[in-house]
Amino acid sequence: MDPHFHILLVGDDNANLLVLQQVLDRSCEAEFAFTAQDAVFKLAAKHYDLVISDYTLPDLPLAEFMSSLRRISKPRVLPVIVMSDNDDPDAEEQSFRLGAQDYISKNSRFGVIEYRVMRVLEAEQNRAAMERRYQDQEQKIEKIRQNIVEAFASIIEGRDQLTGLHIQRTASYVSMVVDGLLKKGYYVEELQDEAKRNAIVQSAPLHDIGKIAVSDVILLKPGRLTKDEFEIMKRHARIGGMMIQETLKSIESPLILKTAVDMATYHHEKWNGQGYPDGLKGEQIPLCARVMAIADVFDALVSKRCYKEAFSYEKSFEIIREESGQHFDPLIAEVFLSMKDEIIGMSEGWALGSDEELCALD
Ligand SMILES: [Fe+2]
């Protein structure tokens, strides 16, 4: 057995604790806690691999002690063996019901006690090793995911003549708006979960990935698109959603996958139903796409394109105000406008003026 196991022996039966300590001495370092409170204090201060507790404790019922252990050791589940000096089947059943890994009679032979303690510790060791392997795998998958997102983002930058700044700025606006909505108490149900907020921010750089499928003639056209060209350009939304679905389905969580697909597919929908590809209206449009829409349009307004000069911040915020309830969700527009100074500060922080010219209007 691993000699580095640390065991906490809990109870006020001093003679039994001393015997136990001697039995386990060869393989474990065992310490005492003579009350449940003392045990809780020690467990909060130090890592133990196992708790062996008397069924009857001097200061707390076993149920309360076990629930304190669960709280302290969270998220880990600390293994517990309960010992009793009477062979009460109710106590045994109760111990297992409370989550004990084993129940041992104090009348058992020392060899049996040692064997059963060892079995619980080995199971714990195997569980910890599996958890470490699982975490390693998770980290590798996360790295692959990040690499794919970065590769996608750089492909879009290359195709669309966008600098990385455009993608970084829109992702930053998205992040600020999401935080702003939550602070205002808007869409709390959708945004209170941190994982959902992160999914929106992480997915933002992929929203225009579908532009990969649009020909250079249209994508890089130095001027406004004709009606037919615009129809082709519009396809980038649905194609982007499909690309993300196909490429990331095996490595992304369902939450991130759905968010990224929704953002790419619906970021050109409008609140009034006049957008594309599906002409969704109001809250039919996924929230993540409604947030992306305002970030994307604002950045286009304040950026220089080959067919227009950059609009001033004043003018750009005025357009956002006019489009509230038309292009944009009014609550999101309200939050965006209320964050004017922060948005400008962030935008200037990204050195807006150094962007290359953006040509095609999408
Ligand atoms: Fe787009």
Residues whose N, C-alpha, C, O or C-beta is under 5 A from the ligand:
A	BS01	LIG	H207 D208 D362
